[in-house]
Structures are given as structure tokens and as C-alpha cells.
């Protein structure tokens, strides 16, 4: 089974900057997303992708 978790956060730009400063393995830099909001992706220590962004489909 493939999972693609998306963590909804306020202030994704600040979270991205903090992750970069901590030498996180950022796989996709912060950008405007087609469906709204801003987001970015990184890999966790086990190599799994984690997506972080401000888009909340339940609030749309």
C-alpha cells in the first residue's frame, strides 16, 4: 500500500525555512500549489516522503 501523507500547517514558509536550517532532506521546495495554498516535501529519516502545506480541503 502506498501512502502520501499531507500535514496541514499554518505558515508553511516558516516551517520550510526551519527544516532547511536543520538540514532536512527537502525533496521539493516551497511553492504555490495548483489546488490552493503553499507546500513542500521532505523525506523522513527512514526515507519516506512527507508533504507539508497550508491547503486544507475540509476548509475549502
C-alpha positions as CSV (number, residue, x, y, z in Angstrom):
1,X,0.0,0.0,0.0
2,X,1.3,3.4,-0.9
3,X,0.7,6.4,1.4
4,X,1.2,10.0,0.7
5,X,0.7,11.9,4.0
6,X,0.0,15.6,3.9
7,X,0.5,17.6,7.1
8,X,-1.7,20.8,7.2
9,X,0.1,23.7,8.8
10,X,-0.3,27.4,9.3
11,X,2.8,29.2,7.9
12,X,4.3,26.6,5.6
13,X,7.1,29.1,4.6
14,X,8.3,29.4,8.1
15,X,8.2,25.6,8.6
16,X,10.2,25.2,5.3
17,X,12.8,27.7,6.4
18,X,13.1,25.9,9.8
19,X,13.5,22.5,8.1
20,X,16.2,23.9,5.7
21,X,18.1,25.4,8.7
22,X,18.0,22.0,10.4
23,X,19.5,20.3,7.3
24,X,16.3,18.4,6.5
25,X,16.2,16.3,3.3
26,X,13.9,18.7,1.4
27,X,12.8,17.0,-1.8
28,X,10.5,19.7,-3.1
29,X,11.0,23.4,-2.3
30,X,8.1,25.6,-1.1
31,X,5.8,26.6,-3.9
32,X,2.2,27.6,-4.7
33,X,0.1,24.5,-5.2
34,X,-2.3,24.1,-8.1
35,X,-5.2,23.3,-5.7
36,X,-4.5,26.3,-3.5
37,X,-2.2,27.0,-0.6
38,X,1.6,26.6,-0.4
39,X,3.5,23.4,0.2
40,X,6.8,21.5,0.1
41,X,8.0,17.9,0.6
42,X,10.8,16.2,2.6
43,X,12.0,12.7,3.4
44,X,11.9,11.5,7.0
45,X,14.9,9.6,8.5
46,X,13.6,6.3,7.0
47,X,13.4,7.8,3.5
48,X,9.6,8.2,3.4
49,X,8.1,11.3,1.8
50,X,6.2,13.8,4.0
51,X,4.3,16.6,2.4
52,X,3.7,19.8,4.3
53,X,1.4,22.6,3.3
54,X,-1.4,25.1,4.1
55,X,-4.1,23.7,1.9
56,X,-7.0,22.3,4.0
57,X,-9.6,20.5,1.8
58,X,-12.1,20.5,4.7
59,X,-12.0,24.3,4.9
60,X,-12.5,24.8,1.1
